[in-house]
Amino acid sequence: MPAGPRGPLPALDGLRGLAIGGVLACHLLNAWPGAGAWERRAVAALGLGWTGVDLFFVLSGFLITGGLVDTLGQRGWWRGFLVRRALRIFPLYYLALAVFAVVGPALGLVDPWTFGRWGWWYWGYLGNWAYAARQVIPALSHFWSLAVEEQFYLAWPLVVLLARGRALAAASAALVCAGPALRWLIVDSGLPVGSAYRLTPGRVDALAMGALVAVVARAPGGAGLLRRAWWPAAAVGAAGFAALGLPHGFDMHARPLEIWSHLWLALAFGGLVAGAVATEGTLHPLRRALSAAPLRALGRYSYGLYVVHYLVHVGALGALRARPWGAALLASRAGYAAYAVTALAASLLLAWASFHLVEQRFLALKDRLAPRRAAA
């Protein structure tokens, strides 16, 4: 298989920035106090930031599959992949859980008994399945997507090992098509509302779409195909999502959206990822927009931002609402805006500190503990 895109692509950091920006807007502004018509429309539009998680999944499918394919055949391939992934994600994840175990009860975010009984879902990277068991710890509810990612990391190398080249492309395409059917089964299974959104089988189309783009990028003639197909795919996916969502107010838990929206989003975001790859090294407006320094910086710290922002948000909201002056502050537009900016600044500061003081120290161990060796 021809070599695909190698090394970091700045535009992909920009896509990460878009994804985390959407998630931040969705969460930090979900309690906006304004009641005007324009405010409701603006908050509803920003509320679509939940789609940023779909973009994260497409990016993960693309990057993980590309890395696995490019190193397939090297000594210690599977072990090296798992070690490198663990060094990337475990330190901050488990540090955040450990801090929450101490601080969460003190702030009233969880009682020790509940955390002791239900916390194992999160220690075991099963936070998404806690929804099905009705054992969610609200302050950690956003960890569900990190659990989906980890479960993908554990299972996908086997698929890459067994299905190569066209077979891997076919397997990825089949999983993309299977996504709505799997969500349909979950929705009709009697599990809690939102389970199809959070359980790993319900997110296979986004992950597999990213994988499909990675395989096509490495196939003979794949670069040309991506150049021709990226914008029609993005346009059709966006149009399909809009047509599906508008009649239902883009409510992610409305049955049609719960089953079908993620397929359209996978197509749209798969198109954007393909466009980022296809336009690399050109002056194309897409590449220039996605390579903007602020977006790339946001993308660089996106993992830390995702982990800490919701903990900051629910902790600060709870503390403010418990005090009369805090509740009054949040009830005014200016007060809530000041709160949102402060919460964002605190999240950015924590993410910056996490990246430079925690994440980078473990990333530096990658080449020592799991070096990329020459193919056997």
N, C-alpha and C positions, 0 to 999 in steps of 0.2 A: 504494500500500500504506500503511495507517495506520502512524503512528509507533509504535514499540514502546517498551520501557522505555529511558529515557535516563539518562545519568549513572551514577555508581557505585551498586551495590546492596550494602549492608553484608553481607547474607546470603551473597552470592557469595564475599566474602572469608572468611566462615566456612567455606564449602565447601572453599575452597583450604586453609584450616587443617586441616580434617579429612583432606584428601588427603595433605598433606605429613606430618601426624602419623602416618598409617598407614604411609607409606613409611619414616619414621624408625624407628618401632617394628620394622618388618619387618627392616630392615638392622642396626640397632644391637643387637638382641637375638637375632640368628640364631645366635650362638655361646654362648648361655647354658649354663652348665655343670650346672645342676640336672638330676637324673634322676628326681625324684619324679613320680608320676602327675599331680598337680595342676599341677606346673610344666610338664610336657609339654603338657598341655591349654592352659595359659595362653600358653605360647610359640607353640603352634600357632594359637591365636586371634589373637595379635598378628601372627603371620606372614601373616595375611590382609591385612595392610597393603599387600601388592602390588596390591590392588584400587584403592588410591589413585591409581595411574597411570591407570586407566580413568576415574576421576572427573576427573582433570586433562584428559583428552582430551575428555570431554563438555563440560566448561567451556570449553575452547578452541574447540570447534565452535560453541558458543552465542555466545561473545563475538566471535569473528572474523567469523562470519556476520552477526551483528547490526550490527557496525561497518561491514562492507562494504555491507550493504543500506541502512543509514541514510545513507551518503555516496555511494551510486551516482548518477552523473550529475554529480558535482562535477568541476571541472577538475583534471587530474592525479590522478585517483582511484586508479589502480593504482600509479603511482609513489609517491604519498603514502603508500599503505598499506605498501608494501615498505620505504620509508625509516623510517616510524614503527616497524615491526616490528624492523628492523635496529637502531635506536637502543635498543630495549627489550632485545634478547636478545644481540646480538653483543658488546658491551663486556665483560661478565662472562664469557661463554663463552670468548672468545679470551684474556682475561687468565688465566683458570684453566688453559687449555691451555699458555700460555706459561710460567706458573709451574711447571706439571707437567713441561714439557720440561727445566727446569733442576733442579728438586727431586726429581722422580721417580727418575731414575737414582741420585742421591746417597742416597736412602732405600732403594734396592733394589726399588722398585716396578715398574721396567721397565729393561731395558738399552738403552743408546743406539742400538744397532743395530736392535733391534726397533722402537723408537719412530720411528727414521728411515725404516724400511721400511713400517710399518703406520700411522704417525701420520696419513698423508694422509686416511684414512677420517674421522678426527675433525676435521681442519682443514676438510674439505669437507662437514661435516654429514651424513656417511654412516655414522655409527657403528652404526646398526641393521643396515646391509648388511654390516658387517664380520663379523657372526655367520654369514651365509650363506657368506662367503669363508673362514671359520675363521681370521680374523686379528684376534681381539679382544685388546685390551689390558685385562686384568682391572680395574685401578684406574679405568679410564674406562668400564667396562661400562655404568654407569647413564646414560651420555650417549645411549644408543640412543633414549630417549623424546624427547630434545631434537631428535634428527634427524628423528623422525616428525613432530614439530610443524613444523619448518622446511619439510619437504617438503610438508606440508599448506598452509602459508602460500603456497608458490610455485604450487601447483596450484589451490587453491580459488577464488581470484578469477575465474578463467576460467569456472568453473561458475556462479558468481553472476552473471557478466556475460551468459552465454548463456541461463540458465534463471532466470526471474524469477517471483515470486508463486507461483501454484499449481505451476508447472513446477519451481521450486526445491524446494518441499515434496515433490513427487513424486520428484525426483532424490534428495533426502536419504533419503526412506523406502526407495527402491530400494536405496541403498547400505547402509542398516541391514540390510535383508534379505539382501544379498549377502555380508555379513561372514563367516558360517559357511562358505559355499561357498568363499570365497577362502582361508580358513584350511585347509579340507579339502584344497584343491589344494596348498597349501604343505606341509602335513604329509606328504602322499603323494608329494612331489616328490623326496625323498631329501636334502633340506637338513638341516642339523644340528637336533637337538631344540631347541625354543625359538624357531625361526625364525618360526613363525606368530605367536608372541607379540610379536615385535619388528619384523617387516617391515611397512612402511606399508600394503600392501594388507590385511593381517590386522587392522588397527585402524580400518578405515573405518566400522564400525558405531558405535563410540563417538563419533567425530568427527561423523559424519552425524546421530546422534541429537541432539547439541547443536545442530547446524544446524537440524534440524527444529523443535526447541523455539523457536529464535529466529524462524523464519519464522511459526510458529503464533502467537507472541506479538504479531506485527505484522499479523496477518490480521483482517478484520472478525469480531468475536465470539471472537477468539482468547483474550482474557483470561478469559472465562467458561469456555471449554473447558479451559484450564490449571487453573483453580480446581477443576473437577469431576474432571479426569483425573489430577492429579499423584499423589495418594496411592494410587489403584488401580495406577497404573503402577509406583510405587516398591515397593508390596507384592508385586505379581505378580513383578517382577524379582528381588526379594530371595528370595522363595519358590522361584522357578525355580533360582536360583543355589544355594540351600541343598540342594534336592532333587538337583541334579546333583552337587554337590561332596561331600556327606556320604559316599556310598559309596566315594569315592576319596580321602578324607582331604584334600580341597581341594588336591590336588597340581596345580599349574598346568600341569604337563607331562604329566599323564594325558591320553590321547587325547580322551576326551569333554569334558574341561574345556578342553583346548587349542582345540577346535573350537567349542564351544557356550557356554562360560562368559561370554565377553565380550559376547555378545548379551544375556544376562540382566542382566549388570552395566550395560550401556548403557541398558536399560529402567529399571532401578532408579535409576541416577544421573540419567538424563534426567528421571525423575519428581521427584527431589529438586531439580534445577535449576528445573524448572517450578514446583515448590512455592515455591522461594525468590522467584521472580518474582511468582507469584500472590498471595503473602501479604505482599508489600512494603507498608509503610504501615499494617499491621494489628497487632493484639496476638496474632496466632496463635502458639501455642507453637513451631512450627517456625521462624518468623522470629526470635522472641526467643532461641531456642537458638543459631541460626546467627549471630546478631548479637552474641553474647557477646564481650566485649573480648579475652580471651585467644585465642579462635579467630581473630578478625579480625587480631590482631597476628601470629599465626603465619602466616595467609594473606598478610599484607602482605609478609613476608620469605620467602615460599615458594620463589620462584625461586632466590634465593641459597642458601637451605637445601638445595635439591635439588642444586645444582651442587657445593657444598663438602662436604656431610655424608659422602658415601661416600669422598671423598679423605681426609678426616680419619680416618674409620673404618679403612680398609685401611692407611693409613700408621701409625696408632697401634697397631693390632693387630700388624702386622708387626714394628714396633720392640719391642713388649713380648714377643712370642713368641720373639724372638731372644736374650732374656736369661733366665736361669734364674728370677730373682726375678719377672720379668714374666709368665712362663708360670705360675708358682705363683699369682700374683695372679689371673690370668684363670681359673684352675681352681677358685677358690672363689666361692661365691655373692656374698658381701659384696664381694670384690675386683672381680668382674665388674660388679656393680651400680655400684660407685664409678667404674669405667672408663666405663660407659655414660653415667652422669650427666656425667662430665667431657667425654666426646666430644660429648654433646649441647650442653653449655654452650659448648664451643669452636666448634661449628658455628653456634650462635645468634649468638655474638659476631662471627664472620666474616661471617655473613649480614647482620647489622646494619651492620657496617662497609662491606660491599659496597653495600648499598642507599643509604647516606647519602654515601659517598665516591666511588662509581663510578656506580651505576645512575642516581641522581637527577640527576647532572651531565649525563648524556646525555639523559635524559628531558626535561630543560629545553630541549633543542635542538629538540624535536619541532615546536613551533609556528613556529620560525624556518626550519627546513629543509623541513618538510612541513606548512604551515598548512592548516587546513580552510577551503577557499574556498567562496564561495557557488556554488550549482549553476549551471552554464552555461545 
